[in-house]
Amino acid sequence: SGGGGVGVVEYSELDPEMSARVANPTTGELYYNWSNICMQYYTVDFLERVCREGRAALGHHLAVKTIPTVDGEARGVKLEQFIFDVFHLATRSCLLEVRREEEFAPIKSEIESATAALAALEKKWAESGSTEDFHAWWYLLP
């Protein structure tokens, strides 16, 4: 809403039929095939402008969650806001498409998963024989 720039649709708010929409029947590529891995950069001027103009009050995303309580788990409603909610207010933006398997792994705080994912990626790069890959992985090796 407003601005007319780039925007992000929260996956839980995307209609299931829309999320399954196929853009290319030959490859099976989805119409909504990108993800936001929450790696954004903003200028201080932009954030100050958004806050100064009162545009930072952007509304909420509704999320139904399981909430721990003293009596056990209960279903509840959570109102969330996301840093990407200001994208559409930017007059300039840039998107970068990366290989998901090389740039993102939803591992949260699981150190074993993070270590295994990084080791698998380093092994792939080392075995590729590509000098392009070499420049990307050389600094990761212990």
CORQUI-V517937 format. One record per pair of residues at least 6 apart in sequence whose C-alpha atoms are under 7 Angstrom apart, sorted by the first residue. I is the first residue (numbers start at 1). J is the second residue. D is the distance in Angstrom with one decimal. If there is no record, write none. Layout:
BEGIN
I_J_D + I_J_D
END
This chain:
BEGIN
2_88_6.9 + 2_89_7.0 + 3_88_5.2 + 3_89_4.7 + 4_88_5.7 + 5_87_6.8 + 5_88_4.2 + 5_89_6.4 + 5_90_6.5 + 5_91_6.9 + 6_87_5.7 + 6_88_5.0 + 7_87_5.6 + 7_88_5.3 + 8_84_6.6 + 19_32_6.3 + 20_30_6.8 + 21_30_5.9 + 21_31_5.7 + 22_28_6.1 + 22_29_5.9 + 22_30_4.3 + 22_31_5.3 + 23_29_5.8 + 23_30_5.2 + 23_31_4.5 + 24_30_7.0 + 37_104_6.9 + 50_56_5.7 + 58_85_6.9 + 60_79_5.6 + 60_80_5.4 + 60_81_5.3 + 61_79_5.6 + 61_80_5.0 + 61_81_6.1 + 62_77_6.8 + 62_78_6.0 + 62_79_5.0 + 62_80_6.4 + 63_77_5.7 + 63_78_5.1 + 63_79_6.3 + 64_75_7.0 + 64_76_5.7 + 64_77_4.6 + 64_78_6.2 + 65_75_5.8 + 65_76_5.4 + 65_77_6.1 + 65_78_6.8 + 66_73_6.3 + 66_74_5.6 + 66_75_4.6 + 66_76_6.1 + 67_73_5.5 + 67_74_5.3 + 67_75_6.0 + 67_76_6.2 + 68_74_6.4 + 102_121_6.7 + 107_113_6.1 + 107_114_6.2 + 122_137_6.2 + 125_133_5.5 + 125_134_6.6 + 125_137_6.6 + 126_134_6.8
END
